[in-house]
Amino acid sequence: MALLQPESFYHIYIRANGSENLFRKDENYRYFLKQWVKELQKTELMLIDLEYTMNHRILVI
């Protein structure tokens, strides 16, 4: 696994296949966010932006 560089920005793009929704239920999306925050708190990374649509997520850390 590559190491992240300090004082750098990382653009993370998560997309479903075709026009399908990434999460079928709101509770699945809430679980994803809860896990994401939990993992971020173990690091010195900071979530700067989060874009949400039905079939993709964009995160900037």
N, C-alpha and C positions, 0 to 999 in steps of 0.2 A: 504494500500500500504506500502510495506517495505521501510525503509529508506536506502539510500546508505551510505556505510561507507567511511570516508575520506581516502585518500591515498590507494585506492583499485582499481583494474581493473575489468571491467565488460565486458563479452563477449556476444554480442547480435547476435543471429542467426535468420535470416528471410528467410523462404524457401517456394516456391510454391508447390502445390500438384504434385506429380509424376515428370514428365519431362516438365511440363508446364512452360512457362516464367512467372516470377513474375510480370513484367510490360509488357503490350502488345504494348505500344507506348513509344518512347523516352520522349515525353512530360510528361507522367505519372511519369517516373523515375525522371525527373528534378523537378517536383512538390514535390515528396517525399523528395528529397534532400533539397529543399528549406524549406520545413516544418520542417525537422529534424534539420537543422541549426538554424532556428528560435527558436525552442524549446530549443536547447542546449544553445543558447545565454541567455536564462532566468536563467540559472544555472551556477554553477562554474565548470561544467564538461567540459572535453576536449576530442575531438575525436582524438584518437591516430592512428587508422588504419581503413581502409575501404577496404574490398575485394568485388569485383563485378563480378558476372557471370550472365548469362541470367535467371537462376532460383533460385538464392539465393544471399543474402547479409550477410556479416559478419562485424559487427562493434565492435571495442574495445574502450571503454570509460574509 
